[in-house]
Amino acid sequence: MILVGVIVKMLFIVLVVAGLFLPLITWVERKQSAVMQDRIGANRADLAGLTLIGLLHPAADVLKLLSKEDVVPLGANRVLHRLAPVIALVPAIVTLAVIPFGGTYTIGDTTFSLVVADIDWGILFVFAVGSLATYGAVMAGWASNSNWGLLGSMRASAQMISYEVTMGLSIVGLFMCFGTLKLTEMAALQDQTFRLFGFLEHVFGVAVPGFLDWLRLPMWGVFLQPLGFILFLTCIMAENKRPPFDAPEGESEIIAGYHMEYSGMRFGLFYTAEFLEVPVIGTIVTSLFLGGWAIPWLSTTDIVGGVSSVFGQGFAVGVCIVLHVLSFLLKVVVLIWLQMALRWTLPRFRYDQVMDLCWKMILPISIANVFVTGAVILFLERGA
Amino acid sequence: MIDFLFYVFAALAVAGALGMLLNTRNTVAGALSLVGTMVSLGAIYVLLDAYLIGALQILVYAGAIVVLFLFVVMLLNLREDAFSPERLRFTKLIGVAIGALVGVELLLLLPAALGPAATVPADFGGYRMVGAALFTDWVLAFEVTSLLLLAAMVGAVVLAKRSID
C-alpha cells in the first residue's frame, strides 16, 4: 500500500514536471523570447497542416536530435563522454523526491502526505544531490579531449561550487525563522498568517490600532526573509548556468564550453537538464519561500471546515488536495515565467562579474542577513 | 533490506577506492572513481542513521572537495616523470604503514562490532542533535577548527597575492 502510494506520487510529480512542463518550457522559451523581441516565433512545425501555434516544435526538436549522428571525438574518454550527460540530468529529477506538492491529509484513519520521501533533512538532500550535478559539466569537458571543453568545465565547476556556498548561506536565515530543515514542515508553517504589526504589541507593549491590527500576511518565506529570497533565487539560477549566468558556455569566448564536443541527443540531454532545472528551481523556491502548496489567507482547516459542513469530510479533503496541488503548480508556473523573463532581459555576465557577484556581493550580504535575522529573532522572543 | 543496501554500497565504495588506486596513469578518472566512494560512504552513513553526516559527506566531500582535487589535477597537467621511482617508493611506504595501522585497529574493534547492535535514541544523527552537541560539549574544538581553517585561508590568500605581485 505504501509502495503504491510512493509510485503514484513519483509518477505524478515526474510526469507533471518532466512530461508537461519540460516540453512546454522549450516552447515557452521560443514564444516568450519572440514576444519580447517583437517576433512571431516558432510556428512552422506542422502535422497535416496543423501548427497549433508552434506547440509541435518540442516533438520536432526531439525527433531531430534523436536522428542525428552521435559523434565521439577522437582521443575522447569514451566511457566518461557517454556518462557525462546522464550525470548532468539525474540530479534535477532526483531533487523532486523531497518536494512536497501538497500537504498532509487525513481521511478516516489514513493519513498521507503528498511528497515522495518525507525526510527530516529535506533541504540538505536537495543541496547534496545538486552538488553532484557539477560532475556532469566537469566530466563532459574533460572527457571530450578538447581545450574549449576543458575551459568550459573549469568555468562551470568554479561557478557551481561558488554559488553552492552562497546558496546554502542565503537561506540560513529562513531556517532560523522556521526552525526546521524539513520541507513538509516548512510548507505547513507557511499555511499560517501573521499580524503585520503584531510585533508592536509584543515587543513594545503598544496596543495596535484596529485597522492595522487587521492586516495579516501569509507566513511565507518571502515575507519573513525578502533579502534571502532574492539572494537564493540569484544563486540557484546561477547554479543552473542559464543566461545571464551562462559564462561556462560563452560562445563568443570559448565556443560552446563543456558540451561543444557533443552532438545529437547527448547534446540534447545537457539542454534537457538545463530546461528541467527551470521547473525544479520553481518547485524548490516555491516550497521554501512562496508557501509551497499553501493558499494565502485560506488555511487547510478553513477549507476542510467550510466544505465538510456541507458535503462531508472525504469530499472536503479531496477539494483541499486539488486546490493545494493547483496552488503549488500555479506558483511554479509564475517562477518559470520569472526565470524566462530574466533570461531574455539580461545579457550574459562576464565570467569575472559572475564570480565577483558571488564572493563580493552575495556572500557578505548573506552573512549579514544571518546576523540581522538572529538579532531580530532574539529581540522578538525577549518581548517587552 | 538495510543489510542488502549496506553490501551494495560497501561494494561500490571498495570498487571506487580500487579504481582510484589502479588508475595511476589517468588521474582524472581516478579522482572521479573517488567520487563513487564518497557517495557510497554517504549512503552507508544514512543506513547507520547518521543522516546529517551522510548529507555532509556527499555535499562537502563528493560535491566540493573532489571537484577541487579535479581542478588541481587538470591544471597541473601531470606528466609521467612526476611519478619518479624514489618518490613512489616513499609513498608506498607511508601507504603500507597506514594500512597496517588501520588493519590492527579493525582487528581490535572487531569483537565489539560482532556483538548485538546498539540501539540509538530518537533523533539520533539528525541536525538538531549534532548541532546541539557541537555548540555545547564540543564548542572549543569547533572554534579551534574554524580558527585553523581561517589561518589556512589567510595563508592561501598571501601565497596567491605574492605570485600576482
Interface residues (C-beta under 8 A of the other chain):
Chain A: N77 L80 I119 D120 W121 L124 F125 F127 A128 V129 G130 S131 L132 T134 Y135 V138 M139 W142 L150 M154 S157 A158 I161 E164 L181
Chain B: N26 V28 A29 L32 V35 V39 G42 Y51 L52 A55 L56 I58 L59 A62 G63 A64 V67 L68 L70 F71 M74 G126 Y127
